[in-house]
Amino acid sequence: MFRKEGLTLYSLLQVKSGGNIHACMQACRPCSSPATGLISSSIAWRNLREHVDGIFDLHLKDLLQDERRCRDMIKEYDGIVLDYSRQRATSCTFKFLLALAKEAGVKEKIDMMFEGKHINKTEDRAVLHVALRAPRTEKIVCDGKNVVPDVWDVLDKIKCFSERVRSGSWVGQTGKVLKDVVAIGIGGSYLGPLFAYTALQTGAELVQLLANVDPIDVAIALNGLCPETTLVVIVSKTFTTQETMLNAKTMRTWLIASVGKEGIAKHMVAVSTNLKLVKEFGLDPDNAFAFWDWVGGRYSVCSAVGLLPLAIQYGFNKVNQFLEGAWSIDSHFRCAPLEDNIPVILGLISIWNVSFLRCPARAILPYSQALQKLAPHIQQVSMESNGKGVSMDGRPLDFHAGEIDFGEPGTNGQHSFYQLIHQVITAVYSPTHVCEPISNHDELMCNFFAQPDALAYGKTWEQAKAEGISDDLIPHKIFTGNRPSLNILLPTLDAYTLGQLLALYEHRVVVQGFIWGINSFDQWGVELGKSLAGKVRLSMNSVRMKGEELKGYNYSTTYLLNRYLKGKTLYKFHKSMLLDGKDKVHLRDIRQLVLLFFFDLIYHMTITSYT
Ligand SMILES: O=P(O)(O)OC[C@H]1O[C@H](O)[C@H](O)[C@@H](O)[C@@H]1O
C-alpha cells in the first residue's frame, strides 16, 4: 500500500485507504513484551500498524470538525500550549501510542535517566544533562556521588568570571578592558550556544561564535578585533576536535603576537571535560570551566558550553532564568503522567509520523526571527541522536527511525520551501522585542495561524472554481491538504521560555530513542568520518613533506586530492597573510587563494512496503 520510497510528504496522499478506526479499535490486542527484543515485534507496535490503515481514509478537515477530539489534543503546562489536533491521528491513535510508550518502558527509562544510570550503553555513561539545571538543593546521584554541588561550583565560577568581564575588572595583559569575546567550538559546542545566544540578542553584541575551520570564517571573526582587548573562549568537550584545536592555535598565535605568551592567561579560557589537555595546551586550569562526561555534546547547552557566552553577554541573571525554564520542563517530564506529558506526547507524535505514517521529514518553523538558530541546533540534537540503524543491543532495526529536520523562521520559510512543510510549527504569541511593531507581529502571527489550516484543509476544485479561477489554472491552484502540523505557543520569548523550549526539544528526541530502543546518546557514525579525515590528513602531509605519491584511495578520490594539492601550491595562507599591522585581515587575499570544494550529498532513504 505504500510507495517504495521515502522522504516524500505526498506519500500520505497517495496511499490507498483501508479499514476504519472503529474496526481497528476492536482489533486492538492486549500488549505483551516484545519477543525478539525489537519494539516492532511487540503487540503494541502491531496494533499501531493495523490501526494506521484506518487513518488513510480520514482527512484533517473532517478530523478538525470534532471539537471534543480537538479539545483533548490541546495541552498546557507552565505557559506553554501544545496543539496537536492537526495530526493525522484520532484519540484512538493516542491510546495505541500510549500503550506503545508503556510497552517500551518510557516511564522507567525516564527514571533511569534522572537516577544517573548508565543508559548510554555503548559509551558506558550516564545521561544527566538534566542535572545541569537542577536547583542547588536538588540531589542527583551519578556513580554514587551527588553531582549537583559540582554543577553549582562551576555555575558560581561562571557568575564570578562573567561579572568581572562585564564590569571591566578583568583586564587584558596591557591593562585594557576587554571589548570582544570570540568563542570557538563546533557541533554541540557551537550550535546550541548559538541558538540560545541568538534568541536573546538585543543588538549590542560582545560575543561572537566561531566554528568553521575555513580560513575565511577565522578571518571574519578576527576582522577589526584587537588582541589586547579580546578574550578567546575555547569550547570543546573532548579538547581533541581538529577544527576547534586548529582555530584555537590560530587564535593563540594571534594573541601571542600582541600580548606575549605570558598574556595568554588573561586572554584565553576554556570550557571542557578534559582539563588535562586544557593544561597541556598551555592554559591555566583556573581559567577552565569544567563539565562532565555524562553531558553529551549536543545536550550541553546548559553546561558552561552555552552558559559562559550567555553570562558574559547577557549577565548571570538571564542564565538563572534559562536554567529555571529548562528545569520546569525537566520536572514535568519526570513527573507528569504519560498522557499529559508534553515531551512524551511530542515524542509519540514523531514516532507516529516516522514509523507508521512514514513521513521522515520535519520542518521546524518558528514564527520568531529570534529563533532562527533553533532548526540548525535541533538538526544536530535530533539527527545525531536518533539517526541510528541498530537497537541498543546492536540488532539492525526492521523499521524506520530518525527524521530529516530542517527549518527556517516564518514567514521567510513560506517564501522558500513551504510546499514541503509537514510537522512542527513553533510560535511566540506575545512579542518580546517590541520596537513599535505590534502590527508587524500581528502580521507574522496572521501567517502563523493561517498556515496550519492551509496545510490541513487545502483547496478543492469546487472552491477554486467558485473563486473564478480559469479551468486551465485550476490544477495548479488546488491543494489536497491533509498535511499534518503541530503548534507550540510560548507566552513570550525570554530566557525562561527559551530554557523550556530547549528542554522540550531535547526530551522529545530522548523519548523517541527510548521507544525505538536505540542509543540517542552516542555518535559512532561521526567518529567514522573523523577517522577517515585523519587518514587523509596523514596522506596530505606525506605528499607535501616527503613528496610521496598518494596511495590507497580509489580513482576518484586520488584525482580530486591531486587536483586540490596542485592548486594548493598557489595557496599561501600564513600569519603574515592573515595579519597586517597585527590586527588587520586580508579577507580579499584569502578569498582569492582558497580553493573551494563542495559536494551535493544525495541521501536516498528507502522505505520498504508493509507486507
Ligand atoms: O566539543 P567537542 O569535543 O569539540 O566536540 C564537538 C562535536 O564533535 C563531533 O562532531 C560530535 O559528533 C559532536 O557531538 C560534538 O559536539
The ligand as an SDF file (V2000), in Angstrom:
LIG
                    3D

 16 16  0  0  0  0  0  0  0  0999 V2000
   33.0150   19.5190   21.9600 O   0  0  0  0  0  0  0  0  0  0  0  0
   33.8990   18.6970   21.1040 P   0  0  0  0  0  0  0  0  0  0  0  0
   34.5420   17.5720   21.8600 O   0  0  0  0  0  0  0  0  0  0  0  0
   34.9220   19.5450   20.4070 O   0  0  0  0  0  0  0  0  0  0  0  0
   33.0260   18.0070   20.0190 O   0  0  0  0  0  0  0  0  0  0  0  0
   32.3470   18.7340   19.0340 C   0  0  0  0  0  0  0  0  0  0  0  0
   31.4530   17.8160   18.2370 C   0  0  0  0  0  0  0  0  0  0  0  0
   32.2700   16.7810   17.7060 O   0  0  0  0  0  0  0  0  0  0  0  0
   31.5970   15.8060   16.9220 C   0  0  0  0  0  0  0  0  0  0  0  0
   31.1540   16.3390   15.7520 O   0  0  0  0  0  0  0  0  0  0  0  0
   30.4570   15.1730   17.6640 C   0  0  0  0  0  0  0  0  0  0  0  0
   29.7240   14.3550   16.8000 O   0  0  0  0  0  0  0  0  0  0  0  0
   29.5400   16.2360   18.2340 C   0  0  0  0  0  0  0  0  0  0  0  0
   28.5400   15.6360   19.0060 O   0  0  0  0  0  0  0  0  0  0  0  0
   30.3590   17.1830   19.0850 C   0  0  0  0  0  0  0  0  0  0  0  0
   29.5060   18.1550   19.6240 O   0  0  0  0  0  0  0  0  0  0  0  0
  1  2  2  0
  2  3  1  0
  2  4  1  0
  2  5  1  0
  5  6  1  0
  6  7  1  0
  7  8  1  0
  7 15  1  0
  8  9  1  0
  9 10  1  0
  9 11  1  0
 11 12  1  0
 11 13  1  0
 13 14  1  0
 13 15  1  0
 15 16  1  0
M  END
$$$$
